[in-house]
């Protein structure tokens, strides 16, 4: 509250924020009604947090609605003998990084179907599912990933998605960690790659 008072004085904002007001704001809905904020208080809060009052008053993002869908990605580990299919992605910060073909799993879809479909769409490689390797929260992206081991059937590895990928190639098992850091490769994937011929 002291910060809000000081901020209001320094920026000539007429809004105020009392302890009772803060308690009402923190409690959210009361008796089935949404709380309302006086326009001057809303403007003060928006300037302090540099966020709209609607965003400030919405439910915390950590509490998912029962019907909300968790962001899931299907990751295809496609084997051709001793080689593994990888794609070089264009990163958000204009950087490049290597990974396995992958795609978002929408509600009602299976990770296996998405892995096969995305591999074909991105690389032109036809594959079939051999087995599911499990799931994890990715250590870098914090996205839920379902890993699917696939077997090569046909097709040349070409970059069919130049907006998303820079390159596509087959890499030998022994060279994989040169492109993807070992600590980022899911342990069951490593196990599966050592067992595959």
Backbone torsions as a table, in degrees:
resi	resn	phi	psi	omega
1	UNK	NA	-39.2	179.1
2	UNK	-61.1	-40.3	178.7
3	UNK	-61.8	-43.9	-179.7
4	UNK	-62.3	-41.9	178.6
5	UNK	-64.1	-44.8	179.3
6	UNK	-63.7	-44.0	179.6
7	UNK	-60.5	-43.6	-180.0
8	UNK	-62.2	-43.2	178.6
9	UNK	-63.2	-47.7	-175.2
10	UNK	-68.7	-25.8	-177.6
11	UNK	-108.2	7.0	-180.0
12	UNK	56.9	38.5	176.3
13	UNK	-88.9	132.1	-179.6
14	UNK	-79.8	-12.8	-177.6
15	UNK	-67.3	152.1	177.8
16	UNK	-128.7	163.9	-179.5
17	UNK	-143.2	106.9	-179.6
18	UNK	-94.0	168.8	177.2
19	UNK	-61.0	-43.9	178.9
20	UNK	-60.3	-40.5	179.2
21	UNK	-63.7	-44.4	178.3
22	UNK	-61.2	-42.0	179.2
23	UNK	-63.0	-40.9	177.6
24	UNK	-64.4	-42.5	179.9
25	UNK	-63.7	-42.2	-177.9
26	UNK	-68.9	-29.1	-177.7
27	UNK	-77.0	-18.7	179.0
28	UNK	74.1	-132.9	-176.8
29	UNK	-66.9	142.4	176.3
30	UNK	-126.7	124.2	178.4
31	UNK	48.3	46.2	174.3
32	UNK	81.0	-4.9	-179.0
33	UNK	-109.1	144.7	173.8
34	UNK	-73.9	147.2	178.0
35	UNK	-77.2	152.2	177.4
36	UNK	-114.1	151.7	-178.5
37	UNK	-123.2	133.2	177.2
38	UNK	-58.6	145.1	-177.9
39	UNK	-54.7	-39.4	-179.1
40	UNK	-69.2	-35.3	177.2
41	UNK	-70.7	-40.8	177.5
42	UNK	-58.9	-44.3	-179.4
43	UNK	-64.3	-40.9	178.0
44	UNK	-60.6	-48.5	179.9
45	UNK	-63.2	-41.3	179.2
46	UNK	-62.3	-39.6	179.6
47	UNK	-71.0	-38.6	179.2
48	UNK	-64.5	-49.5	-174.7
49	UNK	-93.4	-5.9	-179.4
50	UNK	52.2	43.1	-179.5
51	UNK	-145.7	148.3	-179.4
52	UNK	-65.3	153.6	179.9
53	UNK	-64.0	-32.2	177.9
54	UNK	-62.5	-41.3	178.0
55	UNK	-68.7	-37.9	-179.7
56	UNK	-65.8	-32.1	-176.1
57	UNK	-93.6	-5.5	-179.8
58	UNK	-74.0	162.9	-178.4
59	UNK	-61.6	146.5	178.9
60	UNK	-56.7	142.9	-177.9
61	UNK	-71.9	-18.7	179.6
62	UNK	-70.2	-17.1	180.0
63	UNK	-100.7	104.8	-178.5
64	UNK	-81.7	144.4	171.6
65	UNK	-71.1	151.0	-177.9
66	UNK	-57.3	-30.2	-177.3
67	UNK	-93.3	3.0	-179.8
68	UNK	-70.1	145.6	-178.9
69	UNK	-104.8	124.2	177.0
70	UNK	-68.0	134.8	178.2
71	UNK	-65.4	119.7	-179.7
72	UNK	-125.3	146.5	177.5
73	UNK	-127.7	134.8	174.4
74	UNK	-94.1	127.5	-178.7
75	UNK	-111.8	122.2	-178.2
76	UNK	-95.5	121.6	174.9
77	UNK	-102.8	94.2	-173.4
78	UNK	-97.0	122.2	-178.1
79	UNK	-106.2	138.9	171.0
80	UNK	-134.6	93.9	-173.1
81	UNK	64.7	-120.4	179.0
82	UNK	-95.4	8.2	-177.4
83	UNK	-105.6	151.3	179.1
84	UNK	-123.2	139.4	179.2
85	UNK	-82.7	129.2	177.3
86	UNK	-133.9	156.4	177.1
87	UNK	-124.2	148.1	176.8
88	UNK	-101.7	107.6	-176.7
89	UNK	-82.5	151.5	169.8
90	UNK	-88.9	121.3	-178.4
91	UNK	-81.0	167.3	178.8
92	UNK	-63.4	-31.6	-177.5
93	UNK	-97.4	27.3	178.8
94	UNK	68.5	7.4	175.0
95	UNK	-85.7	166.1	178.7
96	UNK	-116.5	147.0	176.0
97	UNK	-153.0	149.9	-178.2
98	UNK	-92.8	145.1	176.2
99	UNK	-160.6	176.5	176.3
100	UNK	-82.4	154.0	175.5
101	UNK	-56.3	141.4	-176.6
102	UNK	-155.3	159.9	177.0
103	UNK	-156.8	156.8	-179.9
104	UNK	-70.1	139.1	177.3
105	UNK	-97.3	110.8	179.6
106	UNK	-82.6	159.2	179.7
107	UNK	-53.9	136.3	178.6
108	UNK	86.2	-3.1	179.8
109	UNK	-105.2	155.8	177.7
110	UNK	-98.5	149.0	178.2
111	UNK	-60.9	-37.4	-178.7
112	UNK	-61.9	-46.5	179.9
113	UNK	-64.5	-40.7	179.8
114	UNK	-66.0	-41.6	180.0
115	UNK	-59.2	-46.1	-179.4
116	UNK	-66.8	-46.6	-178.2
117	UNK	-63.3	-46.6	-178.3
118	UNK	-66.7	-36.7	177.5
119	UNK	-60.5	-46.1	179.1
120	UNK	-65.1	-45.2	-177.8
121	UNK	-64.7	-37.3	-177.3
122	UNK	-85.7	-33.3	-168.7
123	UNK	-124.6	-11.3	-176.4
124	UNK	77.1	6.9	-179.3
125	UNK	-94.5	126.2	173.8
126	UNK	-87.3	134.6	178.7
127	UNK	-144.0	166.3	175.1
128	UNK	-127.7	152.9	-178.6
129	UNK	-74.4	130.9	174.3
130	UNK	-96.5	-47.5	178.4
131	UNK	-169.9	160.1	174.0
132	UNK	-85.0	137.3	-178.7
133	UNK	-103.2	-0.5	179.0
134	UNK	109.8	-174.7	-175.3
135	UNK	-135.3	158.9	173.8
136	UNK	-161.8	167.0	170.0
137	UNK	-88.2	120.0	-175.1
138	UNK	-62.3	134.2	-175.2
139	UNK	-67.1	-20.8	-178.6
140	UNK	-101.5	-47.5	-174.6
141	UNK	-91.3	-15.6	-175.7
142	UNK	59.3	27.8	176.5
143	UNK	-100.2	143.0	177.6
144	UNK	-72.2	120.9	-177.8
145	UNK	-115.7	132.1	173.0
146	UNK	-105.7	121.7	-176.9
147	UNK	-98.1	130.4	-176.6
148	UNK	-126.2	119.2	176.3
149	UNK	-80.2	127.1	-177.5
150	UNK	-125.8	153.9	178.5
151	UNK	-110.0	134.1	178.2
152	UNK	-63.2	138.2	177.0
153	UNK	-115.6	-52.9	-177.0
154	UNK	-164.9	168.8	174.1
155	UNK	105.0	150.2	176.0
156	UNK	-93.2	139.4	178.9
157	UNK	-75.4	107.2	178.5
158	UNK	-131.7	156.5	179.9
159	UNK	-84.2	99.5	179.6
160	UNK	-93.5	-0.8	179.9
161	UNK	-131.9	69.7	-175.9
162	UNK	-65.9	-16.1	176.2
163	UNK	-71.6	-33.3	-177.2
164	UNK	-100.5	-34.5	-174.5
165	UNK	-116.0	146.2	174.5
166	UNK	-89.9	-37.2	-174.5
167	UNK	-158.1	162.2	176.8
168	UNK	-137.0	137.1	176.7
169	UNK	-158.7	161.9	172.0
170	UNK	-92.1	133.3	179.9
171	UNK	-127.2	141.6	177.4
172	UNK	-66.5	149.9	-179.9
173	UNK	-53.4	-40.5	-177.3
174	UNK	-69.5	-18.9	-177.8
175	UNK	-99.2	-7.8	-174.3
176	UNK	-56.7	-43.6	-176.6
177	UNK	-72.3	-7.7	172.2
178	UNK	-73.7	-28.1	-178.1
179	UNK	-99.7	-38.3	-179.7
180	UNK	-118.6	123.2	-179.9
181	UNK	-55.1	133.3	-177.0
182	UNK	-55.0	-34.6	-178.2
183	UNK	-71.5	-10.0	178.2
184	UNK	-98.6	-6.3	180.0
185	UNK	-90.6	124.5	-178.9
186	UNK	-57.8	130.1	-176.2
187	UNK	-52.4	-43.6	177.1
188	UNK	-62.7	-26.5	175.7
189	UNK	-68.4	-45.5	178.4
190	UNK	-58.5	-46.2	179.0
191	UNK	-59.8	-45.7	-179.5
192	UNK	-63.5	-38.1	-179.0
193	UNK	-68.8	-32.1	179.3
194	UNK	-75.6	-24.2	180.0
195	UNK	-87.4	-24.3	-175.9
196	UNK	-76.1	147.0	177.5
197	UNK	-111.2	NA	NA
